[in-house]
Amino acid sequence: MPHLVILYTGQLDQAVEMKTLCRQLANAMLTVKDEFGNQVFPTGGTRVLAYPAPHYAVADDGAAGIAAGGDGEYAFVYLNLRMGRGRTEATHKLAGETLLGVAKTFFAPLMATKHMGVTLQIDVGQEVFDAKHSSLHPLFNKA
């Protein structure tokens, strides 16, 4: 943990390079520091995964977009960050603002020509079961 999952309308694959967005978001996550200057998200646990939705319906099927002079094809991106408990509200806010800033910058050229929405949600929850098995963490936990 943390895991950032991106769900998006599939037509975006022709408009942007989602792998680039994933890398930018992961890099941004690694820069987030708490109030004491500690890295919030462990390098070996940071994951960003993106999934296109080949089937979707957004808003009014394009009527308002066409009336506004667009092509009527809307796009949508949902970013959901799941992180473990124990971080402060200030840290949650900083993480959210950092990630939203990356997404806004990344999608700005497309939003200048296409009607689309971006939502970022952070979930912190009580785990019912939490187990990890990884050969990644030792790469980053060298003393």
MODELLER restraints for C-alpha pairs under 7 A, 6 or more apart:
rsr = mdl.restraints
at = mdl.atoms
rsr.add(forms.Gaussian(group=physical.xy_distance, feature=features.Distance(at['CA:1:A'], at['CA:45:A']), mean=5.18, stdev=0.5))
rsr.add(forms.Gaussian(group=physical.xy_distance, feature=features.Distance(at['CA:1:A'], at['CA:46:A']), mean=6.30, stdev=0.5))
rsr.add(forms.Gaussian(group=physical.xy_distance, feature=features.Distance(at['CA:1:A'], at['CA:83:A']), mean=5.91, stdev=0.5))
rsr.add(forms.Gaussian(group=physical.xy_distance, feature=features.Distance(at['CA:1:A'], at['CA:84:A']), mean=6.67, stdev=0.5))
rsr.add(forms.Gaussian(group=physical.xy_distance, feature=features.Distance(at['CA:2:A'], at['CA:41:A']), mean=6.54, stdev=0.5))
rsr.add(forms.Gaussian(group=physical.xy_distance, feature=features.Distance(at['CA:2:A'], at['CA:45:A']), mean=6.14, stdev=0.5))
rsr.add(forms.Gaussian(group=physical.xy_distance, feature=features.Distance(at['CA:2:A'], at['CA:46:A']), mean=5.31, stdev=0.5))
rsr.add(forms.Gaussian(group=physical.xy_distance, feature=features.Distance(at['CA:2:A'], at['CA:47:A']), mean=6.47, stdev=0.5))
rsr.add(forms.Gaussian(group=physical.xy_distance, feature=features.Distance(at['CA:2:A'], at['CA:81:A']), mean=6.98, stdev=0.5))
rsr.add(forms.Gaussian(group=physical.xy_distance, feature=features.Distance(at['CA:2:A'], at['CA:82:A']), mean=5.74, stdev=0.5))
rsr.add(forms.Gaussian(group=physical.xy_distance, feature=features.Distance(at['CA:2:A'], at['CA:83:A']), mean=4.65, stdev=0.5))
rsr.add(forms.Gaussian(group=physical.xy_distance, feature=features.Distance(at['CA:2:A'], at['CA:84:A']), mean=6.98, stdev=0.5))
rsr.add(forms.Gaussian(group=physical.xy_distance, feature=features.Distance(at['CA:3:A'], at['CA:46:A']), mean=6.15, stdev=0.5))
rsr.add(forms.Gaussian(group=physical.xy_distance, feature=features.Distance(at['CA:3:A'], at['CA:47:A']), mean=4.82, stdev=0.5))
rsr.add(forms.Gaussian(group=physical.xy_distance, feature=features.Distance(at['CA:3:A'], at['CA:48:A']), mean=5.97, stdev=0.5))
rsr.add(forms.Gaussian(group=physical.xy_distance, feature=features.Distance(at['CA:3:A'], at['CA:81:A']), mean=5.77, stdev=0.5))
rsr.add(forms.Gaussian(group=physical.xy_distance, feature=features.Distance(at['CA:3:A'], at['CA:82:A']), mean=5.37, stdev=0.5))
rsr.add(forms.Gaussian(group=physical.xy_distance, feature=features.Distance(at['CA:3:A'], at['CA:83:A']), mean=6.73, stdev=0.5))
rsr.add(forms.Gaussian(group=physical.xy_distance, feature=features.Distance(at['CA:4:A'], at['CA:47:A']), mean=6.11, stdev=0.5))
rsr.add(forms.Gaussian(group=physical.xy_distance, feature=features.Distance(at['CA:4:A'], at['CA:48:A']), mean=4.68, stdev=0.5))
rsr.add(forms.Gaussian(group=physical.xy_distance, feature=features.Distance(at['CA:4:A'], at['CA:49:A']), mean=6.35, stdev=0.5))
rsr.add(forms.Gaussian(group=physical.xy_distance, feature=features.Distance(at['CA:4:A'], at['CA:79:A']), mean=6.70, stdev=0.5))
rsr.add(forms.Gaussian(group=physical.xy_distance, feature=features.Distance(at['CA:4:A'], at['CA:80:A']), mean=5.54, stdev=0.5))
rsr.add(forms.Gaussian(group=physical.xy_distance, feature=features.Distance(at['CA:4:A'], at['CA:81:A']), mean=4.27, stdev=0.5))
rsr.add(forms.Gaussian(group=physical.xy_distance, feature=features.Distance(at['CA:4:A'], at['CA:82:A']), mean=6.31, stdev=0.5))
rsr.add(forms.Gaussian(group=physical.xy_distance, feature=features.Distance(at['CA:5:A'], at['CA:48:A']), mean=5.86, stdev=0.5))
rsr.add(forms.Gaussian(group=physical.xy_distance, feature=features.Distance(at['CA:5:A'], at['CA:49:A']), mean=4.94, stdev=0.5))
rsr.add(forms.Gaussian(group=physical.xy_distance, feature=features.Distance(at['CA:5:A'], at['CA:50:A']), mean=5.85, stdev=0.5))
rsr.add(forms.Gaussian(group=physical.xy_distance, feature=features.Distance(at['CA:5:A'], at['CA:79:A']), mean=5.78, stdev=0.5))
rsr.add(forms.Gaussian(group=physical.xy_distance, feature=features.Distance(at['CA:5:A'], at['CA:80:A']), mean=5.24, stdev=0.5))
rsr.add(forms.Gaussian(group=physical.xy_distance, feature=features.Distance(at['CA:5:A'], at['CA:81:A']), mean=6.44, stdev=0.5))
rsr.add(forms.Gaussian(group=physical.xy_distance, feature=features.Distance(at['CA:6:A'], at['CA:49:A']), mean=6.07, stdev=0.5))
rsr.add(forms.Gaussian(group=physical.xy_distance, feature=features.Distance(at['CA:6:A'], at['CA:50:A']), mean=4.42, stdev=0.5))
rsr.add(forms.Gaussian(group=physical.xy_distance, feature=features.Distance(at['CA:6:A'], at['CA:51:A']), mean=6.07, stdev=0.5))
rsr.add(forms.Gaussian(group=physical.xy_distance, feature=features.Distance(at['CA:6:A'], at['CA:77:A']), mean=6.89, stdev=0.5))
rsr.add(forms.Gaussian(group=physical.xy_distance, feature=features.Distance(at['CA:6:A'], at['CA:78:A']), mean=5.60, stdev=0.5))
rsr.add(forms.Gaussian(group=physical.xy_distance, feature=features.Distance(at['CA:6:A'], at['CA:79:A']), mean=4.52, stdev=0.5))
rsr.add(forms.Gaussian(group=physical.xy_distance, feature=features.Distance(at['CA:6:A'], at['CA:80:A']), mean=6.41, stdev=0.5))
rsr.add(forms.Gaussian(group=physical.xy_distance, feature=features.Distance(at['CA:7:A'], at['CA:50:A']), mean=5.97, stdev=0.5))
rsr.add(forms.Gaussian(group=physical.xy_distance, feature=features.Distance(at['CA:7:A'], at['CA:51:A']), mean=5.01, stdev=0.5))
rsr.add(forms.Gaussian(group=physical.xy_distance, feature=features.Distance(at['CA:7:A'], at['CA:52:A']), mean=5.87, stdev=0.5))
rsr.add(forms.Gaussian(group=physical.xy_distance, feature=features.Distance(at['CA:7:A'], at['CA:53:A']), mean=6.84, stdev=0.5))
rsr.add(forms.Gaussian(group=physical.xy_distance, feature=features.Distance(at['CA:7:A'], at['CA:77:A']), mean=5.88, stdev=0.5))
rsr.add(forms.Gaussian(group=physical.xy_distance, feature=features.Distance(at['CA:7:A'], at['CA:78:A']), mean=5.14, stdev=0.5))
rsr.add(forms.Gaussian(group=physical.xy_distance, feature=features.Distance(at['CA:7:A'], at['CA:79:A']), mean=6.55, stdev=0.5))
rsr.add(forms.Gaussian(group=physical.xy_distance, feature=features.Distance(at['CA:8:A'], at['CA:51:A']), mean=6.45, stdev=0.5))
rsr.add(forms.Gaussian(group=physical.xy_distance, feature=features.Distance(at['CA:8:A'], at['CA:52:A']), mean=4.96, stdev=0.5))
rsr.add(forms.Gaussian(group=physical.xy_distance, feature=features.Distance(at['CA:8:A'], at['CA:53:A']), mean=5.81, stdev=0.5))
rsr.add(forms.Gaussian(group=physical.xy_distance, feature=features.Distance(at['CA:8:A'], at['CA:76:A']), mean=5.63, stdev=0.5))
rsr.add(forms.Gaussian(group=physical.xy_distance, feature=features.Distance(at['CA:8:A'], at['CA:77:A']), mean=4.36, stdev=0.5))
rsr.add(forms.Gaussian(group=physical.xy_distance, feature=features.Distance(at['CA:8:A'], at['CA:78:A']), mean=6.18, stdev=0.5))
rsr.add(forms.Gaussian(group=physical.xy_distance, feature=features.Distance(at['CA:9:A'], at['CA:52:A']), mean=5.70, stdev=0.5))
rsr.add(forms.Gaussian(group=physical.xy_distance, feature=features.Distance(at['CA:9:A'], at['CA:53:A']), mean=4.99, stdev=0.5))
rsr.add(forms.Gaussian(group=physical.xy_distance, feature=features.Distance(at['CA:9:A'], at['CA:54:A']), mean=6.70, stdev=0.5))
rsr.add(forms.Gaussian(group=physical.xy_distance, feature=features.Distance(at['CA:9:A'], at['CA:56:A']), mean=6.52, stdev=0.5))
rsr.add(forms.Gaussian(group=physical.xy_distance, feature=features.Distance(at['CA:9:A'], at['CA:75:A']), mean=5.69, stdev=0.5))
rsr.add(forms.Gaussian(group=physical.xy_distance, feature=features.Distance(at['CA:9:A'], at['CA:76:A']), mean=5.58, stdev=0.5))
rsr.add(forms.Gaussian(group=physical.xy_distance, feature=features.Distance(at['CA:9:A'], at['CA:77:A']), mean=6.72, stdev=0.5))
rsr.add(forms.Gaussian(group=physical.xy_distance, feature=features.Distance(at['CA:10:A'], at['CA:52:A']), mean=4.61, stdev=0.5))
rsr.add(forms.Gaussian(group=physical.xy_distance, feature=features.Distance(at['CA:10:A'], at['CA:53:A']), mean=4.91, stdev=0.5))
rsr.add(forms.Gaussian(group=physical.xy_distance, feature=features.Distance(at['CA:10:A'], at['CA:54:A']), mean=4.91, stdev=0.5))
rsr.add(forms.Gaussian(group=physical.xy_distance, feature=features.Distance(at['CA:21:A'], at['CA:106:A']), mean=6.96, stdev=0.5))
rsr.add(forms.Gaussian(group=physical.xy_distance, feature=features.Distance(at['CA:22:A'], at['CA:48:A']), mean=5.62, stdev=0.5))
rsr.add(forms.Gaussian(group=physical.xy_distance, feature=features.Distance(at['CA:22:A'], at['CA:49:A']), mean=6.85, stdev=0.5))
rsr.add(forms.Gaussian(group=physical.xy_distance, feature=features.Distance(at['CA:25:A'], at['CA:99:A']), mean=6.26, stdev=0.5))
rsr.add(forms.Gaussian(group=physical.xy_distance, feature=features.Distance(at['CA:25:A'], at['CA:102:A']), mean=6.54, stdev=0.5))
rsr.add(forms.Gaussian(group=physical.xy_distance, feature=features.Distance(at['CA:26:A'], at['CA:46:A']), mean=6.71, stdev=0.5))
rsr.add(forms.Gaussian(group=physical.xy_distance, feature=features.Distance(at['CA:26:A'], at['CA:47:A']), mean=6.88, stdev=0.5))
rsr.add(forms.Gaussian(group=physical.xy_distance, feature=features.Distance(at['CA:26:A'], at['CA:48:A']), mean=6.18, stdev=0.5))
rsr.add(forms.Gaussian(group=physical.xy_distance, feature=features.Distance(at['CA:28:A'], at['CA:98:A']), mean=6.80, stdev=0.5))
rsr.add(forms.Gaussian(group=physical.xy_distance, feature=features.Distance(at['CA:28:A'], at['CA:99:A']), mean=6.72, stdev=0.5))
rsr.add(forms.Gaussian(group=physical.xy_distance, feature=features.Distance(at['CA:29:A'], at['CA:41:A']), mean=6.54, stdev=0.5))
rsr.add(forms.Gaussian(group=physical.xy_distance, feature=features.Distance(at['CA:30:A'], at['CA:39:A']), mean=6.88, stdev=0.5))
rsr.add(forms.Gaussian(group=physical.xy_distance, feature=features.Distance(at['CA:30:A'], at['CA:41:A']), mean=6.04, stdev=0.5))
rsr.add(forms.Gaussian(group=physical.xy_distance, feature=features.Distance(at['CA:30:A'], at['CA:43:A']), mean=6.44, stdev=0.5))
rsr.add(forms.Gaussian(group=physical.xy_distance, feature=features.Distance(at['CA:31:A'], at['CA:39:A']), mean=6.88, stdev=0.5))
rsr.add(forms.Gaussian(group=physical.xy_distance, feature=features.Distance(at['CA:32:A'], at['CA:39:A']), mean=5.99, stdev=0.5))
rsr.add(forms.Gaussian(group=physical.xy_distance, feature=features.Distance(at['CA:32:A'], at['CA:40:A']), mean=5.79, stdev=0.5))
rsr.add(forms.Gaussian(group=physical.xy_distance, feature=features.Distance(at['CA:32:A'], at['CA:95:A']), mean=6.28, stdev=0.5))
rsr.add(forms.Gaussian(group=physical.xy_distance, feature=features.Distance(at['CA:33:A'], at['CA:39:A']), mean=4.53, stdev=0.5))
rsr.add(forms.Gaussian(group=physical.xy_distance, feature=features.Distance(at['CA:33:A'], at['CA:40:A']), mean=5.26, stdev=0.5))
rsr.add(forms.Gaussian(group=physical.xy_distance, feature=features.Distance(at['CA:34:A'], at['CA:40:A']), mean=5.91, stdev=0.5))
rsr.add(forms.Gaussian(group=physical.xy_distance, feature=features.Distance(at['CA:34:A'], at['CA:91:A']), mean=5.72, stdev=0.5))
rsr.add(forms.Gaussian(group=physical.xy_distance, feature=features.Distance(at['CA:43:A'], at['CA:140:A']), mean=6.67, stdev=0.5))
rsr.add(forms.Gaussian(group=physical.xy_distance, feature=features.Distance(at['CA:44:A'], at['CA:136:A']), mean=5.53, stdev=0.5))
rsr.add(forms.Gaussian(group=physical.xy_distance, feature=features.Distance(at['CA:44:A'], at['CA:137:A']), mean=4.63, stdev=0.5))
rsr.add(forms.Gaussian(group=physical.xy_distance, feature=features.Distance(at['CA:44:A'], at['CA:140:A']), mean=6.11, stdev=0.5))
rsr.add(forms.Gaussian(group=physical.xy_distance, feature=features.Distance(at['CA:45:A'], at['CA:137:A']), mean=6.93, stdev=0.5))
rsr.add(forms.Gaussian(group=physical.xy_distance, feature=features.Distance(at['CA:58:A'], at['CA:74:A']), mean=6.40, stdev=0.5))
rsr.add(forms.Gaussian(group=physical.xy_distance, feature=features.Distance(at['CA:62:A'], at['CA:72:A']), mean=3.85, stdev=0.5))
rsr.add(forms.Gaussian(group=physical.xy_distance, feature=features.Distance(at['CA:62:A'], at['CA:73:A']), mean=5.61, stdev=0.5))
rsr.add(forms.Gaussian(group=physical.xy_distance, feature=features.Distance(at['CA:62:A'], at['CA:74:A']), mean=6.56, stdev=0.5))
rsr.add(forms.Gaussian(group=physical.xy_distance, feature=features.Distance(at['CA:63:A'], at['CA:72:A']), mean=6.21, stdev=0.5))
rsr.add(forms.Gaussian(group=physical.xy_distance, feature=features.Distance(at['CA:65:A'], at['CA:71:A']), mean=6.55, stdev=0.5))
rsr.add(forms.Gaussian(group=physical.xy_distance, feature=features.Distance(at['CA:65:A'], at['CA:72:A']), mean=4.55, stdev=0.5))
rsr.add(forms.Gaussian(group=physical.xy_distance, feature=features.Distance(at['CA:65:A'], at['CA:115:A']), mean=6.86, stdev=0.5))
rsr.add(forms.Gaussian(group=physical.xy_distance, feature=features.Distance(at['CA:66:A'], at['CA:72:A']), mean=4.68, stdev=0.5))
rsr.add(forms.Gaussian(group=physical.xy_distance, feature=features.Distance(at['CA:70:A'], at['CA:114:A']), mean=6.92, stdev=0.5))
rsr.add(forms.Gaussian(group=physical.xy_distance, feature=features.Distance(at['CA:74:A'], at['CA:115:A']), mean=5.28, stdev=0.5))
rsr.add(forms.Gaussian(group=physical.xy_distance, feature=features.Distance(at['CA:74:A'], at['CA:116:A']), mean=5.37, stdev=0.5))
rsr.add(forms.Gaussian(group=physical.xy_distance, feature=features.Distance(at['CA:75:A'], at['CA:115:A']), mean=6.54, stdev=0.5))
rsr.add(forms.Gaussian(group=physical.xy_distance, feature=features.Distance(at['CA:75:A'], at['CA:116:A']), mean=4.44, stdev=0.5))
rsr.add(forms.Gaussian(group=physical.xy_distance, feature=features.Distance(at['CA:75:A'], at['CA:117:A']), mean=6.49, stdev=0.5))
rsr.add(forms.Gaussian(group=physical.xy_distance, feature=features.Distance(at['CA:76:A'], at['CA:116:A']), mean=5.34, stdev=0.5))
rsr.add(forms.Gaussian(group=physical.xy_distance, feature=features.Distance(at['CA:76:A'], at['CA:117:A']), mean=4.78, stdev=0.5))
rsr.add(forms.Gaussian(group=physical.xy_distance, feature=features.Distance(at['CA:76:A'], at['CA:118:A']), mean=5.92, stdev=0.5))
rsr.add(forms.Gaussian(group=physical.xy_distance, feature=features.Distance(at['CA:77:A'], at['CA:117:A']), mean=6.28, stdev=0.5))
rsr.add(forms.Gaussian(group=physical.xy_distance, feature=features.Distance(at['CA:77:A'], at['CA:118:A']), mean=4.78, stdev=0.5))
rsr.add(forms.Gaussian(group=physical.xy_distance, feature=features.Distance(at['CA:77:A'], at['CA:119:A']), mean=6.33, stdev=0.5))
rsr.add(forms.Gaussian(group=physical.xy_distance, feature=features.Distance(at['CA:78:A'], at['CA:118:A']), mean=5.95, stdev=0.5))
rsr.add(forms.Gaussian(group=physical.xy_distance, feature=features.Distance(at['CA:78:A'], at['CA:119:A']), mean=4.89, stdev=0.5))
rsr.add(forms.Gaussian(group=physical.xy_distance, feature=features.Distance(at['CA:78:A'], at['CA:120:A']), mean=6.04, stdev=0.5))
rsr.add(forms.Gaussian(group=physical.xy_distance, feature=features.Distance(at['CA:79:A'], at['CA:119:A']), mean=6.07, stdev=0.5))
rsr.add(forms.Gaussian(group=physical.xy_distance, feature=features.Distance(at['CA:79:A'], at['CA:120:A']), mean=4.64, stdev=0.5))
rsr.add(forms.Gaussian(group=physical.xy_distance, feature=features.Distance(at['CA:79:A'], at['CA:121:A']), mean=6.25, stdev=0.5))
rsr.add(forms.Gaussian(group=physical.xy_distance, feature=features.Distance(at['CA:80:A'], at['CA:120:A']), mean=5.88, stdev=0.5))
rsr.add(forms.Gaussian(group=physical.xy_distance, feature=features.Distance(at['CA:80:A'], at['CA:121:A']), mean=4.89, stdev=0.5))
rsr.add(forms.Gaussian(group=physical.xy_distance, feature=features.Distance(at['CA:80:A'], at['CA:122:A']), mean=5.78, stdev=0.5))
rsr.add(forms.Gaussian(group=physical.xy_distance, feature=features.Distance(at['CA:81:A'], at['CA:121:A']), mean=6.24, stdev=0.5))
rsr.add(forms.Gaussian(group=physical.xy_distance, feature=features.Distance(at['CA:81:A'], at['CA:122:A']), mean=4.66, stdev=0.5))
rsr.add(forms.Gaussian(group=physical.xy_distance, feature=features.Distance(at['CA:81:A'], at['CA:123:A']), mean=6.13, stdev=0.5))
rsr.add(forms.Gaussian(group=physical.xy_distance, feature=features.Distance(at['CA:82:A'], at['CA:122:A']), mean=5.92, stdev=0.5))
rsr.add(forms.Gaussian(group=physical.xy_distance, feature=features.Distance(at['CA:82:A'], at['CA:123:A']), mean=4.87, stdev=0.5))
rsr.add(forms.Gaussian(group=physical.xy_distance, feature=features.Distance(at['CA:82:A'], at['CA:124:A']), mean=6.03, stdev=0.5))
rsr.add(forms.Gaussian(group=physical.xy_distance, feature=features.Distance(at['CA:83:A'], at['CA:123:A']), mean=6.44, stdev=0.5))
rsr.add(forms.Gaussian(group=physical.xy_distance, feature=features.Distance(at['CA:83:A'], at['CA:124:A']), mean=5.36, stdev=0.5))
rsr.add(forms.Gaussian(group=physical.xy_distance, feature=features.Distance(at['CA:84:A'], at['CA:124:A']), mean=5.80, stdev=0.5))
rsr.add(forms.Gaussian(group=physical.xy_distance, feature=features.Distance(at['CA:84:A'], at['CA:125:A']), mean=6.76, stdev=0.5))
rsr.add(forms.Gaussian(group=physical.xy_distance, feature=features.Distance(at['CA:85:A'], at['CA:124:A']), mean=5.79, stdev=0.5))
rsr.add(forms.Gaussian(group=physical.xy_distance, feature=features.Distance(at['CA:85:A'], at['CA:125:A']), mean=6.46, stdev=0.5))
rsr.add(forms.Gaussian(group=physical.xy_distance, feature=features.Distance(at['CA:100:A'], at['CA:120:A']), mean=6.68, stdev=0.5))
